[in-house]
Structure formats: structure tokens, C-alpha cells
Amino acid sequence: MSEILDAIDRRILRELQRNGRMSNVELANAVGLSPSPCLRRVKLLEEKGVIDGYVAVLNGPKLGLGLTVFARIWFKTQDAETTNLFAETVRKYPEVAECYLTTGECDAIMRVVTTDLHAYWRFQSDHLMRIPSVQSVKTDVPMETIKAGQQLPL
């Protein structure tokens, strides 16, 4: 897909990553196009699936969600049924902000957002450890966020 994107498409995407709420006129000015061709390009990027959607980035602590942890998960077995059951179950939990199947030491890693350490402990014991495919969970608690974001390097 990256071969299809020209320099203007990349500028459009960089600007939208910085501010997805900017008007088409502002975007057109920022990338050096007139509004109509700019809007056509954005629509085409959306139709191709390059732009997946638009979101508001929320401040967790201001919403009472002040704890982020990273949980490393080990499965009892690594067959497709186990993996699919785990994925299907985890998608239902709003506390799980991100989850990835991994290679290496553990089978999956997830970023979990909760109110505090006690709330995470309840989530782990009441939900994660009750998923039939989960053998064990190890949790890492970050001390400070150095960089967080969704922007891709274009």
C-alpha cells in the first residue's frame, strides 16, 4: 500500500494524525492543495482503508482511569481453538485497551486501563484468570509514561 501513496497523500495523513478534527480547508492549506482535490484524496484514502477512522484521544486520569498496566499472558496450549477463545473473550473487556498475540517468552501481551491497582487485581482474578485458555498472567506496572500515541511514522 505504501507504494500507492504519493508525497501529498503522506502529508495529508501526517496532518490528520496530528489533528483529525481539522476542516478540509485547513487541511488543504496545510498540504498545499485546493479544497476539492484535498477532499477527493481524503475520501479515496478512507475508501482504500488507509484511514481506518477518527477518534478523540481521552485523558484517562481525568476520567478516573489513572492506572495502565501491561499484562503478559501464557496459554495452557497454543492451538487455534485456545487462541481463538482467548481473543474472543478479551475483545469483550473494555479494560483491555490493546492486546497482541506474541512470539517469544509469553503468548500474548495486553495494555489494561483501570482506576487503580485494586481494580486491576479484581479484573485479573475475576476475568483474566478465568479464561479457560489462560495458564498464568504476569503484570508490569509502568512508573512513568515517556511516550504514548497512535501516530504512525510516515
C-alpha positions in Angstrom: 0.0 0.0 0.0 2.8 2.4 0.8 3.9 2.4 -2.9 0.5 3.8 -3.8 0.8 6.8 -1.6 2.5 9.9 -3.0 4.1 12.7 -1.1 0.8 14.7 -0.9 -1.1 11.6 0.5 1.6 11.2 3.1 1.3 14.9 4.0 -2.4 14.6 4.3 -2.0 11.6 6.6 0.6 13.3 8.8 -1.7 16.3 9.2 -4.7 14.2 10.0 -2.7 12.2 12.6 -1.8 15.4 14.3 -5.4 16.8 14.2 -8.2 14.6 12.9 -10.7 17.4 13.5 -9.2 20.0 11.2 -11.5 21.2 8.5 -10.9 20.3 4.9 -10.0 23.9 4.1 -7.4 23.9 6.9 -6.1 20.5 5.7 -5.9 21.7 2.1 -3.9 24.8 3.1 -1.6 22.7 5.2 -0.7 20.3 2.4 -0.7 22.8 -0.5 -3.9 21.8 -2.3 -7.2 23.5 -3.1 -10.1 22.1 -1.0 -11.8 20.0 -3.7 -8.8 17.8 -4.7 -7.9 17.5 -1.0 -11.3 16.2 -0.1 -11.2 13.7 -3.0 -7.8 12.4 -1.8 -9.1 12.0 1.8 -12.2 10.2 0.6 -10.0 7.9 -1.5 -7.7 7.2 1.5 -10.8 6.3 3.5 -12.3 4.1 0.8 -8.9 2.2 0.5 -8.9 1.6 4.2 -5.7 3.6 4.7 -7.7 5.9 7.1 -9.4 3.5 9.5 -11.5 6.0 11.4 -11.3 9.1 13.6 -11.2 9.2 17.4 -10.9 11.5 20.3 -7.9 10.9 22.5 -9.1 10.9 26.1 -7.2 11.8 29.3 -7.5 8.6 31.4 -6.6 10.1 34.8 -9.1 13.0 34.3 -11.7 10.3 33.8 -10.7 8.4 36.9 -8.8 5.8 34.9 -5.3 6.5 36.3 -3.7 3.1 36.1 -2.2 1.5 33.0 -0.6 -1.9 33.3 0.9 -4.4 30.8 -0.2 -8.0 31.3 1.8 -10.8 29.8 -0.3 -13.9 29.3 0.8 -17.6 28.9 -1.7 -20.1 27.5 -2.2 -23.7 28.6 -1.8 -24.8 25.0 -1.1 -22.9 21.8 -3.6 -24.4 19.3 -6.0 -22.4 17.2 -9.0 -23.1 19.4 -7.2 -21.8 22.5 -6.1 -18.7 20.7 -9.5 -18.0 19.2 -11.3 -18.5 22.6 -8.8 -16.1 24.3 -9.2 -13.4 21.5 -13.0 -13.7 21.5 -13.2 -13.3 25.3 -10.7 -10.5 25.6 -12.4 -8.4 23.0 -15.4 -8.1 25.4 -13.4 -6.4 28.2 -13.4 -2.6 27.9 -10.4 -2.5 30.3 -8.3 -4.1 27.6 -7.1 -1.2 25.5 -4.8 -3.2 23.3 -4.0 -6.9 23.1 -1.4 -8.7 20.9 -0.5 -12.3 20.3 3.2 -12.6 20.5 6.2 -14.7 19.9 8.9 -15.1 22.5 8.5 -15.6 26.2 4.8 -15.1 26.5 1.8 -15.9 24.3 0.0 -12.5 24.5 0.5 -9.1 25.9 -2.1 -6.5 26.7 -2.4 -3.0 27.9 -5.1 -2.7 30.6 -6.5 0.6 31.8 -8.3 0.8 35.2 -8.9 3.1 38.1 -6.3 1.8 40.4 -4.2 -1.3 41.4 -7.0 -2.9 43.3 -9.4 -2.6 40.3 -6.7 -4.2 38.1 -6.3 -7.1 40.7 -10.0 -7.7 40.6 -10.0 -7.6 36.8 -7.2 -10.1 36.7 -8.6 -12.5 39.2 -12.3 -12.2 38.2 -11.8 -12.2 34.4 -8.3 -12.9 33.0 -7.5 -15.9 35.2 -11.0 -17.3 34.5 -10.4 -17.5 30.7 -10.1 -21.3 30.2 -7.1 -21.0 27.9 -5.0 -18.8 30.3 -2.4 -20.6 32.4 -0.7 -17.6 34.0 -0.5 -13.8 34.0 2.5 -11.6 34.9 1.8 -7.9 35.2 4.2 -5.0 34.6 3.3 -1.6 36.1 4.9 1.3 34.4 6.3 4.0 36.6 6.2 6.8 34.1 4.9 7.3 30.6 7.7 8.7 28.3 5.9 8.5 25.0 2.4 7.4 24.1 0.5 7.9 20.9 -1.1 6.3 17.9 0.7 8.2 15.1 2.5 6.1 12.5 5.8 7.2 11.1 5.1 8.5 7.6 
